[in-house]
Amino acid sequence: AAAPNPFNPGTTFRFTMGATAPAVLQIHDVRGRLVRTLHTGVLSAGPQAFVWDGNNTDGGAVGSGVYLGRLLTPTTEAVVKVLLLK
């Protein structure tokens, strides 16, 4: 889940890892292009939270619109839509 949603300037992605495992959390635009990677590496079992500040990989602000938070683990793929309003 992500809250707040819609957001400006930032939103927090929260999820619970069932077990310690490698995970990747990425932000994509609606065309599927990678906007930013928030995490790559091993996460411990339990609750997790990552903030996206509405910036891309280069630190530039992205425009208003729908973005997808995508969590990948060896056993799971989850996608959450978020709306950035400026």
Buried (B, 14 or more C-beta within 10 A) or exposed (E): EBEEBEBEEEBBBEBEBEEEBEBBBBBBBEEEEEBBEBBEEEBEEEEBEBEBEBBBEEEEEBEEEEBBBBBBBEEEEEEBEBBBEE
